[in-house]
Amino acid sequence: MADKTVDYTGLKCPLPVLKTKKELKSLTSGQIIEVIVDDVGAKKDIPALLTKIGDELVELREDNGNLIFVIKKA
């Protein structure tokens, strides 16, 4: 279960990645955030961001054209 859910559907690159990065900064270690986007570019951009900053992609699933990232703060 996510501690927080954010919905960035309708936003185009790079906004979903930038907003995800900002949200991750507000979390404490071990917290889970669910990020919902519909920009296909985020499918590679958000995992690349997580690799760079060290947070963990727990799950990536697709639902009705949306990408749902479940991320655990390192």
C-alpha positions in Angstrom: 0.0 0.0 0.0 1.4 3.4 -1.0 2.0 6.1 1.5 1.2 8.6 -1.2 -0.3 8.6 -4.7 0.2 11.3 -7.3 -1.5 11.5 -10.6 0.4 13.2 -13.4 -1.8 12.1 -16.3 -2.1 14.8 -19.0 1.5 16.1 -18.3 4.1 15.7 -21.0 7.8 15.1 -20.7 9.7 16.3 -18.7 7.1 17.3 -16.2 6.2 13.8 -14.9 9.9 13.1 -14.1 10.5 16.5 -12.6 7.4 16.3 -10.4 8.3 12.7 -9.3 11.8 13.8 -8.3 10.3 16.6 -6.2 7.8 14.3 -4.5 10.6 11.8 -3.7 12.6 14.5 -1.9 9.6 15.0 0.4 9.5 11.3 1.5 11.4 9.6 4.2 13.4 6.4 3.8 11.2 3.4 3.3 8.1 5.3 2.3 6.2 4.1 -0.9 4.8 6.5 -3.6 2.6 5.5 -6.4 3.0 7.7 -9.5 0.4 7.6 -12.3 1.3 9.0 -15.7 0.1 8.7 -19.3 3.3 10.0 -21.1 5.0 7.0 -22.7 8.4 8.7 -22.4 8.1 8.2 -18.6 8.4 4.5 -19.1 12.2 4.9 -19.6 12.7 8.3 -17.9 11.4 7.5 -14.4 13.4 4.3 -14.1 16.5 6.3 -15.3 15.8 8.9 -12.6 15.5 6.2 -9.9 18.8 4.6 -11.0 20.5 8.0 -10.8 19.1 9.0 -7.3 19.1 5.5 -5.8 15.5 4.9 -5.1 13.8 1.6 -5.9 11.2 0.8 -8.6 9.1 -1.8 -6.8 6.5 -2.2 -9.6 5.6 -0.9 -13.0 2.2 -1.8 -14.4 -0.1 -0.5 -17.1 -3.8 0.2 -16.6 -6.1 1.6 -19.3 -3.3 3.4 -21.0 -1.7 4.7 -17.8 1.7 3.7 -16.4 1.7 3.2 -12.7 5.1 3.3 -10.9 5.4 2.1 -7.3 8.6 3.5 -5.9 10.3 3.0 -2.5 12.4 5.8 -1.1 15.9 4.6 -0.3 
